[in-house]
Amino acid sequence: MRILIKGDAEVSSEAAKVFADSGILLLGNESQTVGPEAAPMEVHLILLGAGIVLLEGIRLAEVPEGSYFLNAAPLNLSGADGSPCRAVLIAAER
């Protein structure tokens, strides 16, 4: 399962633990960090420790709720722990 969170939302450490236990593969959000801006590290460690890919700072404001194919190939940056990408959503056929 992959989840994209629309709007200005933060994931608490408690929610991160639920996501980690749920087998989620990817968690994306519009904010610049998935955790609380004042202290995002704990949430990042929980999610990344569970093997969840984080996609932060994506623009979802004009995307209707639904199922999509996501292409978000990152740039190959040597020695970096993150990378910019051009995320593209393609509506899933029903």
Biopython code that builds the backbone (N, CA, C, O; Angstrom):
import numpy as np
from Bio.PDB.StructureBuilder import StructureBuilder

atoms = [
    (1, "MET", "N", (0.834, -1.167, 0.000)),
    (1, "MET", "CA", (0.000, 0.000, 0.000)),
    (1, "MET", "C", (0.888, 1.242, 0.000)),
    (1, "MET", "O", (1.959, 1.262, 0.605)),
    (2, "ARG", "N", (0.416, 2.273, -0.692)),
    (2, "ARG", "CA", (1.107, 3.557, -0.753)),
    (2, "ARG", "C", (0.099, 4.630, -0.374)),
    (2, "ARG", "O", (-1.051, 4.580, -0.810)),
    (3, "ILE", "N", (0.514, 5.595, 0.427)),
    (3, "ILE", "CA", (-0.387, 6.637, 0.899)),
    (3, "ILE", "C", (0.196, 8.001, 0.566)),
    (3, "ILE", "O", (1.371, 8.262, 0.823)),
    (4, "LEU", "N", (-0.635, 8.875, -0.011)),
    (4, "LEU", "CA", (-0.273, 10.265, -0.248)),
    (4, "LEU", "C", (-1.200, 11.128, 0.594)),
    (4, "LEU", "O", (-2.421, 11.017, 0.488)),
    (5, "ILE", "N", (-0.624, 11.993, 1.433)),
    (5, "ILE", "CA", (-1.400, 12.829, 2.344)),
    (5, "ILE", "C", (-1.488, 14.232, 1.768)),
    (5, "ILE", "O", (-0.474, 14.892, 1.541)),
    (6, "LYS", "N", (-2.708, 14.673, 1.538)),
    (6, "LYS", "CA", (-2.973, 15.973, 0.947)),
    (6, "LYS", "C", (-3.106, 17.028, 2.046)),
    (6, "LYS", "O", (-3.642, 16.740, 3.116)),
    (7, "GLY", "N", (-2.627, 18.236, 1.794)),
    (7, "GLY", "CA", (-2.791, 19.340, 2.729)),
    (7, "GLY", "C", (-1.649, 19.447, 3.724)),
    (7, "GLY", "O", (-0.648, 18.735, 3.635)),
    (8, "ASP", "N", (-1.826, 20.350, 4.669)),
    (8, "ASP", "CA", (-0.812, 20.625, 5.680)),
    (8, "ASP", "C", (-1.017, 19.681, 6.859)),
    (8, "ASP", "O", (-1.785, 19.985, 7.772)),
    (9, "ALA", "N", (-0.342, 18.551, 6.844)),
    (9, "ALA", "CA", (-0.523, 17.542, 7.887)),
    (9, "ALA", "C", (0.826, 17.062, 8.398)),
    (9, "ALA", "O", (1.812, 17.029, 7.662)),
    (10, "GLU", "N", (0.851, 16.697, 9.659)),
    (10, "GLU", "CA", (2.046, 16.109, 10.267)),
    (10, "GLU", "C", (1.716, 14.696, 10.711)),
    (10, "GLU", "O", (0.581, 14.410, 11.091)),
    (11, "VAL", "N", (2.694, 13.820, 10.663)),
    (11, "VAL", "CA", (2.538, 12.451, 11.160)),
    (11, "VAL", "C", (3.198, 12.404, 12.533)),
    (11, "VAL", "O", (4.378, 12.727, 12.670)),
    (12, "SER", "N", (2.440, 12.005, 13.547)),
    (12, "SER", "CA", (2.986, 11.876, 14.900)),
    (12, "SER", "C", (3.791, 10.582, 14.998)),
    (12, "SER", "O", (3.697, 9.721, 14.124)),
    (13, "SER", "N", (4.570, 10.451, 16.048)),
    (13, "SER", "CA", (5.334, 9.216, 16.228)),
    (13, "SER", "C", (4.396, 8.025, 16.427)),
    (13, "SER", "O", (4.710, 6.915, 15.998)),
    (14, "GLU", "N", (3.249, 8.244, 17.073)),
    (14, "GLU", "CA", (2.274, 7.165, 17.268)),
    (14, "GLU", "C", (1.701, 6.704, 15.921)),
    (14, "GLU", "O", (1.564, 5.506, 15.673)),
    (15, "ALA", "N", (1.365, 7.683, 15.048)),
    (15, "ALA", "CA", (0.850, 7.344, 13.718)),
    (15, "ALA", "C", (1.930, 6.663, 12.883)),
    (15, "ALA", "O", (1.642, 5.739, 12.122)),
    (16, "ALA", "N", (3.174, 7.119, 13.026)),
    (16, "ALA", "CA", (4.287, 6.503, 12.289)),
    (16, "ALA", "C", (4.428, 5.033, 12.669)),
    (16, "ALA", "O", (4.702, 4.196, 11.810)),
    (17, "LYS", "N", (4.244, 4.715, 13.942)),
    (17, "LYS", "CA", (4.322, 3.321, 14.388)),
    (17, "LYS", "C", (3.205, 2.484, 13.782)),
    (17, "LYS", "O", (3.428, 1.336, 13.399)),
    (18, "VAL", "N", (1.989, 3.056, 13.692)),
    (18, "VAL", "CA", (0.866, 2.356, 13.062)),
    (18, "VAL", "C", (1.159, 2.107, 11.589)),
    (18, "VAL", "O", (0.940, 1.003, 11.089)),
    (19, "PHE", "N", (1.660, 3.141, 10.882)),
    (19, "PHE", "CA", (2.030, 2.974, 9.478)),
    (19, "PHE", "C", (3.116, 1.909, 9.326)),
    (19, "PHE", "O", (3.048, 1.075, 8.423)),
    (20, "ALA", "N", (4.107, 1.937, 10.200)),
    (20, "ALA", "CA", (5.214, 0.974, 10.125)),
    (20, "ALA", "C", (4.712, -0.451, 10.310)),
    (20, "ALA", "O", (5.187, -1.368, 9.640)),
    (21, "ASP", "N", (3.760, -0.645, 11.209)),
    (21, "ASP", "CA", (3.217, -1.979, 11.468)),
    (21, "ASP", "C", (2.233, -2.436, 10.392)),
    (21, "ASP", "O", (1.885, -3.615, 10.329)),
    (22, "SER", "N", (1.783, -1.501, 9.540)),
    (22, "SER", "CA", (0.767, -1.807, 8.528)),
    (22, "SER", "C", (1.338, -2.312, 7.209)),
    (22, "SER", "O", (0.585, -2.724, 6.327)),
    (23, "GLY", "N", (2.653, -2.284, 7.066)),
    (23, "GLY", "CA", (3.263, -2.755, 5.827)),
    (23, "GLY", "C", (3.190, -1.760, 4.682)),
    (23, "GLY", "O", (3.268, -2.153, 3.518)),
    (24, "ILE", "N", (3.042, -0.480, 4.993)),
    (24, "ILE", "CA", (3.008, 0.550, 3.954)),
    (24, "ILE", "C", (4.364, 0.600, 3.259)),
    (24, "ILE", "O", (5.404, 0.466, 3.905)),
    (25, "LEU", "N", (4.352, 0.792, 1.951)),
    (25, "LEU", "CA", (5.586, 0.848, 1.161)),
    (25, "LEU", "C", (6.077, 2.276, 0.955)),
    (25, "LEU", "O", (7.282, 2.517, 0.897)),
    (26, "LEU", "N", (5.137, 3.234, 0.843)),
    (26, "LEU", "CA", (5.496, 4.621, 0.556)),
    (26, "LEU", "C", (4.530, 5.541, 1.265)),
    (26, "LEU", "O", (3.330, 5.272, 1.322)),
    (27, "LEU", "N", (5.058, 6.637, 1.812)),
    (27, "LEU", "CA", (4.240, 7.671, 2.435)),
    (27, "LEU", "C", (4.669, 9.008, 1.857)),
    (27, "LEU", "O", (5.817, 9.421, 2.024)),
    (28, "GLY", "N", (3.758, 9.683, 1.181)),
    (28, "GLY", "CA", (4.044, 10.975, 0.577)),
    (28, "GLY", "C", (3.178, 12.045, 1.193)),
    (28, "GLY", "O", (2.057, 11.773, 1.624)),
    (29, "ASN", "N", (3.696, 13.276, 1.238)),
    (29, "ASN", "CA", (2.934, 14.386, 1.799)),
    (29, "ASN", "C", (3.345, 15.701, 1.146)),
    (29, "ASN", "O", (4.403, 15.800, 0.526)),
    (30, "GLU", "N", (2.479, 16.715, 1.300)),
    (30, "GLU", "CA", (2.742, 18.029, 0.716)),
    (30, "GLU", "C", (3.726, 18.843, 1.540)),
    (30, "GLU", "O", (4.425, 19.691, 0.985)),
    (31, "SER", "N", (3.803, 18.615, 2.836)),
    (31, "SER", "CA", (4.716, 19.375, 3.693)),
    (31, "SER", "C", (6.165, 19.035, 3.352)),
    (31, "SER", "O", (6.443, 18.025, 2.706)),
    (32, "GLN", "N", (7.077, 19.888, 3.793)),
    (32, "GLN", "CA", (8.496, 19.662, 3.529)),
    (32, "GLN", "C", (9.077, 18.536, 4.383)),
    (32, "GLN", "O", (10.159, 18.028, 4.088)),
    (33, "THR", "N", (8.366, 18.147, 5.434)),
    (33, "THR", "CA", (8.779, 17.002, 6.242)),
    (33, "THR", "C", (7.539, 16.239, 6.671)),
    (33, "THR", "O", (6.482, 16.834, 6.880)),
    (34, "VAL", "N", (7.660, 14.948, 6.801)),
    (34, "VAL", "CA", (6.515, 14.127, 7.171)),
    (34, "VAL", "C", (6.210, 14.232, 8.672)),
    (34, "VAL", "O", (5.060, 14.087, 9.085)),
    (35, "GLY", "N", (7.235, 14.482, 9.475)),
    (35, "GLY", "CA", (7.040, 14.597, 10.916)),
    (35, "GLY", "C", (6.827, 16.040, 11.328)),
    (35, "GLY", "O", (6.799, 16.930, 10.478)),
    (36, "PRO", "N", (6.676, 16.286, 12.629)),
    (36, "PRO", "CA", (6.546, 17.652, 13.123)),
    (36, "PRO", "C", (7.787, 18.465, 12.751)),
    (36, "PRO", "O", (8.911, 17.991, 12.917)),
    (37, "GLU", "N", (7.590, 19.685, 12.248)),
    (37, "GLU", "CA", (8.736, 20.492, 11.798)),
    (37, "GLU", "C", (9.750, 20.740, 12.905)),
    (37, "GLU", "O", (10.949, 20.813, 12.638)),
    (38, "ALA", "N", (9.289, 20.871, 14.136)),
    (38, "ALA", "CA", (10.199, 21.144, 15.257)),
    (38, "ALA", "C", (11.075, 19.941, 15.597)),
    (38, "ALA", "O", (12.185, 20.111, 16.101)),
    (39, "ALA", "N", (10.592, 18.728, 15.329)),
    (39, "ALA", "CA", (11.342, 17.517, 15.690)),
    (39, "ALA", "C", (10.956, 16.353, 14.777)),
    (39, "ALA", "O", (10.297, 15.418, 15.230)),
    (40, "PRO", "N", (11.354, 16.389, 13.492)),
    (40, "PRO", "CA", (10.934, 15.346, 12.546)),
    (40, "PRO", "C", (11.731, 14.044, 12.635)),
    (40, "PRO", "O", (11.304, 13.030, 12.084)),
    (41, "MET", "N", (12.884, 14.052, 13.320)),
    (41, "MET", "CA", (13.798, 12.906, 13.267)),
    (41, "MET", "C", (13.168, 11.606, 13.764)),
    (41, "MET", "O", (13.353, 10.564, 13.135)),
    (42, "GLU", "N", (12.429, 11.640, 14.874)),
    (42, "GLU", "CA", (11.852, 10.404, 15.421)),
    (42, "GLU", "C", (10.908, 9.750, 14.415)),
    (42, "GLU", "O", (10.959, 8.538, 14.207)),
    (43, "VAL", "N", (10.050, 10.554, 13.793)),
    (43, "VAL", "CA", (9.106, 10.016, 12.809)),
    (43, "VAL", "C", (9.858, 9.442, 11.610)),
    (43, "VAL", "O", (9.525, 8.365, 11.116)),
    (44, "HIS", "N", (10.879, 10.174, 11.144)),
    (44, "HIS", "CA", (11.681, 9.671, 10.025)),
    (44, "HIS", "C", (12.330, 8.324, 10.372)),
    (44, "HIS", "O", (12.301, 7.393, 9.567)),
    (45, "LEU", "N", (12.904, 8.228, 11.551)),
    (45, "LEU", "CA", (13.582, 6.983, 11.944)),
    (45, "LEU", "C", (12.616, 5.813, 12.029)),
    (45, "LEU", "O", (12.960, 4.698, 11.638)),
    (46, "ILE", "N", (11.411, 6.054, 12.537)),
    (46, "ILE", "CA", (10.404, 4.989, 12.633)),
    (46, "ILE", "C", (10.022, 4.502, 11.234)),
    (46, "ILE", "O", (10.026, 3.303, 10.957)),
    (47, "LEU", "N", (9.692, 5.454, 10.359)),
    (47, "LEU", "CA", (9.232, 5.089, 9.013)),
    (47, "LEU", "C", (10.350, 4.488, 8.162)),
    (47, "LEU", "O", (10.162, 3.451, 7.526)),
    (48, "LEU", "N", (11.503, 5.137, 8.152)),
    (48, "LEU", "CA", (12.623, 4.607, 7.363)),
    (48, "LEU", "C", (13.115, 3.277, 7.916)),
    (48, "LEU", "O", (13.535, 2.405, 7.156)),
    (49, "GLY", "N", (13.064, 3.113, 9.250)),
    (49, "GLY", "CA", (13.450, 1.846, 9.871)),
    (49, "GLY", "C", (12.548, 0.695, 9.465)),
    (49, "GLY", "O", (12.962, -0.464, 9.486)),
    (50, "ALA", "N", (11.305, 1.016, 9.093)),
    (50, "ALA", "CA", (10.359, -0.003, 8.629)),
    (50, "ALA", "C", (10.439, -0.199, 7.117)),
    (50, "ALA", "O", (9.664, -0.965, 6.545)),
    (51, "GLY", "N", (11.386, 0.502, 6.467)),
    (51, "GLY", "CA", (11.551, 0.349, 5.023)),
    (51, "GLY", "C", (10.557, 1.149, 4.198)),
    (51, "GLY", "O", (10.386, 0.886, 3.008)),
    (52, "ILE", "N", (9.899, 2.123, 4.818)),
    (52, "ILE", "CA", (8.924, 2.948, 4.106)),
    (52, "ILE", "C", (9.654, 4.066, 3.367)),
    (52, "ILE", "O", (10.469, 4.778, 3.953)),
    (53, "VAL", "N", (9.361, 4.213, 2.096)),
    (53, "VAL", "CA", (9.936, 5.288, 1.284)),
    (53, "VAL", "C", (9.159, 6.561, 1.584)),
    (53, "VAL", "O", (7.928, 6.550, 1.613)),
    (54, "LEU", "N", (9.886, 7.674, 1.810)),
    (54, "LEU", "CA", (9.246, 8.961, 2.073)),
    (54, "LEU", "C", (9.337, 9.839, 0.845)),
    (54, "LEU", "O", (10.398, 9.966, 0.235)),
    (55, "LEU", "N", (8.214, 10.446, 0.484)),
    (55, "LEU", "CA", (8.132, 11.364, -0.648)),
    (55, "LEU", "C", (7.553, 12.666, -0.103)),
    (55, "LEU", "O", (6.337, 12.813, 0.023)),
    (56, "GLU", "N", (8.439, 13.607, 0.219)),
    (56, "GLU", "CA", (8.023, 14.831, 0.904)),
    (56, "GLU", "C", (8.004, 16.019, -0.043)),
    (56, "GLU", "O", (8.792, 16.092, -0.987)),
    (57, "GLY", "N", (7.085, 16.957, 0.224)),
    (57, "GLY", "CA", (7.022, 18.185, -0.554)),
    (57, "GLY", "C", (6.393, 18.031, -1.925)),
    (57, "GLY", "O", (6.738, 18.773, -2.845)),
    (58, "ILE", "N", (5.474, 17.079, -2.083)),
    (58, "ILE", "CA", (4.816, 16.907, -3.387)),
    (58, "ILE", "C", (3.557, 17.769, -3.440)),
    (58, "ILE", "O", (2.941, 18.039, -2.409)),
    (59, "ARG", "N", (3.182, 18.193, -4.620)),
    (59, "ARG", "CA", (2.016, 19.056, -4.790)),
    (59, "ARG", "C", (0.798, 18.204, -5.138)),
    (59, "ARG", "O", (0.734, 17.591, -6.204)),
    (60, "LEU", "N", (-0.165, 18.176, -4.218)),
    (60, "LEU", "CA", (-1.361, 17.360, -4.410)),
    (60, "LEU", "C", (-2.650, 18.181, -4.395)),
    (60, "LEU", "O", (-3.737, 17.618, -4.526)),
    (61, "ALA", "N", (-2.548, 19.499, -4.239)),
    (61, "ALA", "CA", (-3.718, 20.360, -4.037)),
    (61, "ALA", "C", (-4.795, 20.170, -5.104)),
    (61, "ALA", "O", (-5.983, 20.220, -4.786)),
    (62, "GLU", "N", (-4.414, 19.956, -6.339)),
    (62, "GLU", "CA", (-5.388, 19.844, -7.419)),
    (62, "GLU", "C", (-5.637, 18.403, -7.862)),
    (62, "GLU", "O", (-6.236, 18.163, -8.910)),
    (63, "VAL", "N", (-5.175, 17.452, -7.061)),
    (63, "VAL", "CA", (-5.335, 16.035, -7.407)),
    (63, "VAL", "C", (-6.566, 15.481, -6.696)),
    (63, "VAL", "O", (-6.614, 15.478, -5.466)),
    (64, "PRO", "N", (-7.564, 15.010, -7.451)),
    (64, "PRO", "CA", (-8.737, 14.415, -6.801)),
    (64, "PRO", "C", (-8.383, 13.090, -6.125)),
    (64, "PRO", "O", (-7.445, 12.402, -6.528)),
    (65, "GLU", "N", (-9.144, 12.751, -5.100)),
    (65, "GLU", "CA", (-8.938, 11.480, -4.411)),
    (65, "GLU", "C", (-9.156, 10.343, -5.395)),
    (65, "GLU", "O", (-10.041, 10.412, -6.248)),
    (66, "GLY", "N", (-8.350, 9.298, -5.273)),
    (66, "GLY", "CA", (-8.504, 8.165, -6.167)),
    (66, "GLY", "C", (-7.277, 7.286, -6.189)),
    (66, "GLY", "O", (-6.379, 7.431, -5.359)),
    (67, "SER", "N", (-7.242, 6.376, -7.140)),
    (67, "SER", "CA", (-6.119, 5.463, -7.322)),
    (67, "SER", "C", (-5.287, 5.925, -8.507)),
    (67, "SER", "O", (-5.819, 6.297, -9.553)),
    (68, "TYR", "N", (-3.959, 5.895, -8.322)),
    (68, "TYR", "CA", (-3.045, 6.406, -9.336)),
    (68, "TYR", "C", (-1.818, 5.508, -9.452)),
    (68, "TYR", "O", (-1.479, 4.762, -8.533)),
    (69, "PHE", "N", (-1.163, 5.600, -10.606)),
    (69, "PHE", "CA", (0.177, 5.057, -10.784)),
    (69, "PHE", "C", (1.113, 6.221, -10.511)),
    (69, "PHE", "O", (0.944, 7.298, -11.082)),
    (70, "LEU", "N", (2.101, 6.018, -9.641)),
    (70, "LEU", "CA", (3.044, 7.065, -9.266)),
    (70, "LEU", "C", (4.406, 6.747, -9.846)),
    (70, "LEU", "O", (4.930, 5.649, -9.656)),
    (71, "ASN", "N", (4.984, 7.714, -10.560)),
    (71, "ASN", "CA", (6.363, 7.622, -11.023)),
    (71, "ASN", "C", (7.112, 8.753, -10.341)),
    (71, "ASN", "O", (6.820, 9.925, -10.580)),
    (72, "ALA", "N", (8.077, 8.413, -9.494)),
    (72, "ALA", "CA", (8.835, 9.419, -8.740)),
    (72, "ALA", "C", (10.301, 9.007, -8.687)),
    (72, "ALA", "O", (10.848, 8.772, -7.610)),
    (73, "ALA", "N", (10.927, 8.921, -9.843)),
    (73, "ALA", "CA", (12.320, 8.491, -9.916)),
    (73, "ALA", "C", (13.240, 9.600, -9.395)),
    (73, "ALA", "O", (13.216, 10.713, -9.919)),
    (74, "PRO", "N", (14.040, 9.311, -8.382)),
    (74, "PRO", "CA", (14.938, 10.331, -7.826)),
    (74, "PRO", "C", (16.195, 10.504, -8.686)),
    (74, "PRO", "O", (16.567, 9.621, -9.459)),
    (75, "LEU", "N", (16.831, 11.655, -8.532)),
    (75, "LEU", "CA", (18.137, 11.864, -9.152)),
    (75, "LEU", "C", (19.154, 10.996, -8.424)),
    (75, "LEU", "O", (19.023, 10.784, -7.219)),
    (76, "ASN", "N", (20.141, 10.499, -9.109)),
    (76, "ASN", "CA", (21.174, 9.668, -8.506)),
    (76, "ASN", "C", (22.287, 10.586, -7.976)),
    (76, "ASN", "O", (23.204, 10.950, -8.712)),
    (77, "LEU", "N", (22.193, 10.952, -6.698)),
    (77, "LEU", "CA", (23.158, 11.849, -6.075)),
    (77, "LEU", "C", (24.067, 11.050, -5.151)),
    (77, "LEU", "O", (23.607, 10.504, -4.148)),
    (78, "SER", "N", (25.324, 10.979, -5.474)),
    (78, "SER", "CA", (26.296, 10.211, -4.696)),
    (78, "SER", "C", (26.430, 10.757, -3.278)),
    (78, "SER", "O", (26.619, 11.959, -3.090)),
    (79, "GLY", "N", (26.334, 9.890, -2.293)),
    (79, "GLY", "CA", (26.538, 10.249, -0.896)),
    (79, "GLY", "C", (25.378, 10.970, -0.238)),
    (79, "GLY", "O", (25.496, 11.375, 0.919)),
    (80, "ALA", "N", (24.260, 11.147, -0.931)),
    (80, "ALA", "CA", (23.114, 11.868, -0.375)),
    (80, "ALA", "C", (22.135, 10.893, 0.278)),
    (80, "ALA", "O", (22.050, 9.729, -0.113)),
    (81, "ASP", "N", (21.396, 11.383, 1.279)),
    (81, "ASP", "CA", (20.381, 10.534, 1.903)),
    (81, "ASP", "C", (18.980, 10.873, 1.392)),
    (81, "ASP", "O", (17.989, 10.331, 1.881)),
    (82, "GLY", "N", (18.902, 11.760, 0.420)),
    (82, "GLY", "CA", (17.640, 12.125, -0.204)),
    (82, "GLY", "C", (17.928, 12.741, -1.556)),
    (82, "GLY", "O", (19.082, 13.002, -1.899)),
    (83, "SER", "N", (16.868, 12.975, -2.329)),
    (83, "SER", "CA", (17.078, 13.511, -3.670)),
    (83, "SER", "C", (15.791, 14.142, -4.177)),
    (83, "SER", "O", (14.698, 13.672, -3.860)),
    (84, "PRO", "N", (15.919, 15.215, -4.970)),
    (84, "PRO", "CA", (14.726, 15.736, -5.641)),
    (84, "PRO", "C", (14.256, 14.763, -6.721)),
    (84, "PRO", "O", (15.038, 13.973, -7.248)),
    (85, "CYS", "N", (12.977, 14.838, -7.034)),
    (85, "CYS", "CA", (12.437, 14.008, -8.109)),
    (85, "CYS", "C", (11.305, 14.766, -8.782)),
    (85, "CYS", "O", (10.799, 15.751, -8.245)),
    (86, "ARG", "N", (10.918, 14.308, -9.945)),
    (86, "ARG", "CA", (9.744, 14.849, -10.630)),
    (86, "ARG", "C", (8.666, 13.778, -10.493)),
    (86, "ARG", "O", (8.668, 12.778, -11.211)),
    (87, "ALA", "N", (7.741, 14.008, -9.553)),
    (87, "ALA", "CA", (6.686, 13.023, -9.302)),
    (87, "ALA", "C", (5.544, 13.235, -10.301)),
    (87, "ALA", "O", (5.080, 14.356, -10.507)),
    (88, "VAL", "N", (5.106, 12.139, -10.911)),
    (88, "VAL", "CA", (4.015, 12.179, -11.883)),
    (88, "VAL", "C", (2.975, 11.142, -11.477)),
    (88, "VAL", "O", (3.296, 9.975, -11.253)),
    (89, "LEU", "N", (1.716, 11.589, -11.385)),
    (89, "LEU", "CA", (0.611, 10.683, -11.102)),
    (89, "LEU", "C", (-0.180, 10.439, -12.378)),
    (89, "LEU", "O", (-0.506, 11.378, -13.106)),
    (90, "ILE", "N", (-0.490, 9.169, -12.647)),
    (90, "ILE", "CA", (-1.312, 8.800, -13.798)),
    (90, "ILE", "C", (-2.531, 8.080, -13.245)),
    (90, "ILE", "O", (-2.403, 7.089, -12.527)),
    (91, "ALA", "N", (-3.723, 8.586, -13.584)),
    (91, "ALA", "CA", (-4.957, 8.012, -13.070)),
    (91, "ALA", "C", (-5.052, 6.534, -13.452)),
    (91, "ALA", "O", (-4.815, 6.163, -14.602)),
    (92, "ALA", "N", (-5.403, 5.696, -12.473)),
    (92, "ALA", "CA", (-5.545, 4.266, -12.718)),
    (92, "ALA", "C", (-6.849, 4.008, -13.484)),
    (92, "ALA", "O", (-7.872, 4.639, -13.219)),
    (93, "GLU", "N", (-6.793, 3.085, -14.420)),
    (93, "GLU", "CA", (-7.999, 2.719, -15.155)),
    (93, "GLU", "C", (-8.920, 1.939, -14.245)),
    (93, "GLU", "O", (-8.467, 1.167, -13.400)),
    (94, "ARG", "N", (-10.186, 2.139, -14.415)),
    (94, "ARG", "CA", (-11.154, 1.429, -13.572)),
    (94, "ARG", "C", (-11.905, 0.424, -14.369)),
    (94, "ARG", "O", (-12.765, -0.273, -13.831)),
]
sb = StructureBuilder()
sb.init_structure("model")
sb.init_model(0)
sb.init_chain("A")
sb.init_seg("    ")
for serial, (resi, resn, name, xyz) in enumerate(atoms, 1):
    if name == "N":
        sb.init_residue(resn, " ", resi, " ")
    sb.init_atom(name, np.array(xyz, "f"), 0.0, 1.0, " ", f" {name:<3s}", serial, name[0])
structure = sb.get_structure()
